Amino acid sequence: MTLATLITKIEKLRPSQFDKDELTDWVNEIESQVVDQIFNKAEGDEHVFTPYKYDEDYDRELMLPEQHTDIYLHYLAAKIDYWNSEIERFNNSAAMYQSAWDSYAAEYRRNNMPKQLKRPCHEWWPDPLRRKR
């Protein structure tokens, strides 16, 4: 799905006063989270996120597969609801977003090996009972 397709879809589903640039900034938020919290946690993955600018990148493909478009839609809906002080709608949109996010993250982690720790585990989580010599 392209950025323009996503923006057009959310404008139809949740009309608002927010322009394409503001919506694009929110897409940037979710895409950077996908890179940091999902993609770059997997072995061999080193994605670098380049933020979108609507006027230049409207035809650029989004990172998530088409079947996970609901992540973007629910995130954008939650942001719109939050800034419009529609708290009940926000709660529903945020819950739907979190469910979609968790589902995609779990699927990605099932299909991709996590990165190995660069240090031994005891350096990350020291044993408080271990004596120092």
C-alpha positions in Angstrom: 0.0 0.0 0.0 1.3 3.5 -0.8 1.3 6.5 1.5 -1.3 8.3 -0.6 -3.7 5.2 -0.6 -3.4 5.0 3.2 -4.1 8.8 3.7 -7.0 8.7 1.3 -8.5 5.7 3.2 -8.2 7.2 6.7 -9.7 10.5 5.4 -12.7 8.5 4.2 -13.0 6.4 7.4 -12.3 9.2 9.9 -12.8 12.7 8.3 -10.9 15.3 10.3 -9.3 18.7 10.3 -5.8 17.3 10.0 -4.0 17.7 6.7 -2.0 15.2 4.8 1.3 16.5 6.3 0.1 15.9 9.8 -1.2 12.5 8.9 2.1 11.7 7.3 4.0 12.7 10.4 1.9 10.2 12.3 2.7 7.5 9.7 6.3 8.3 10.3 5.9 7.7 14.0 4.5 4.2 13.4 7.0 3.3 10.7 9.9 4.3 12.9 8.5 2.1 15.7 8.2 -0.8 13.3 11.8 -0.5 12.4 13.1 0.0 15.9 10.8 -2.4 17.8 10.3 -5.2 15.3 12.5 -5.3 12.2 15.8 -4.4 13.8 15.3 -6.9 16.6 15.7 -9.7 14.1 18.9 -11.4 13.1 20.3 -10.0 9.8 17.9 -7.0 9.7 19.3 -3.5 9.8 16.6 -1.3 8.4 17.1 2.5 8.3 14.0 4.5 8.4 13.7 7.4 6.1 10.8 9.7 7.1 8.1 10.4 4.5 7.2 13.8 3.1 3.8 13.6 1.6 4.5 15.9 -1.4 7.6 13.8 -2.4 6.7 10.3 -1.1 2.9 10.0 -1.7 3.6 7.0 -4.1 6.1 5.3 -1.8 5.2 1.8 -0.5 4.7 1.5 3.2 6.9 -1.0 5.1 4.2 -3.3 6.5 2.5 -5.9 4.2 -0.9 -5.1 2.8 -2.7 -7.6 5.1 -1.5 -5.5 8.1 -2.8 -2.1 7.0 -5.1 -2.1 10.0 -2.1 -1.2 12.1 -1.7 2.1 10.3 -5.5 2.8 10.2 -6.1 2.2 13.8 -3.0 4.2 14.8 -4.1 7.2 12.7 -7.7 6.9 14.0 -6.4 6.8 17.6 -4.3 10.0 17.0 -7.3 11.8 15.4 -9.6 10.7 18.3 -7.1 11.8 20.9 -6.5 15.2 19.5 -10.3 15.7 19.0 -10.8 14.8 22.7 -13.0 11.9 21.8 -11.9 9.7 24.6 -14.2 6.7 24.1 -13.4 6.5 20.4 -9.7 6.9 21.3 -9.8 4.0 23.8 -11.5 1.8 21.1 -9.0 2.8 18.4 -6.0 2.4 20.7 -7.2 -1.1 21.7 -7.7 -2.1 18.1 -4.3 -0.7 17.2 -2.6 -2.5 20.1 -4.2 -5.8 19.1 -3.1 -5.4 15.4 0.4 -4.4 16.5 0.7 -7.4 18.9 -0.5 -9.8 16.2 2.0 -8.6 13.6 4.9 -8.4 16.0 4.2 -12.0 17.1 4.0 -13.2 13.5 7.2 -11.5 12.6 9.0 -12.9 15.6 7.8 -16.4 14.9 9.3 -16.2 11.4 12.6 -14.3 12.1 15.4 -15.3 14.5 16.1 -12.7 17.2 19.5 -11.0 17.3 22.0 -12.7 19.6 23.2 -10.8 22.6 26.7 -9.4 22.1 27.6 -10.0 25.7 27.0 -13.0 28.0 23.7 -13.0 29.7 25.2 -12.5 33.2 26.5 -9.1 32.1 23.0 -8.0 31.1 21.3 -9.5 34.1 23.8 -10.0 36.9 23.1 -12.6 39.5 22.7 -10.8 42.8 23.9 -13.9 44.7 27.1 -14.3 42.7 30.1 -13.3 44.7 32.7 -11.0 43.1 36.2 -12.4 43.4 
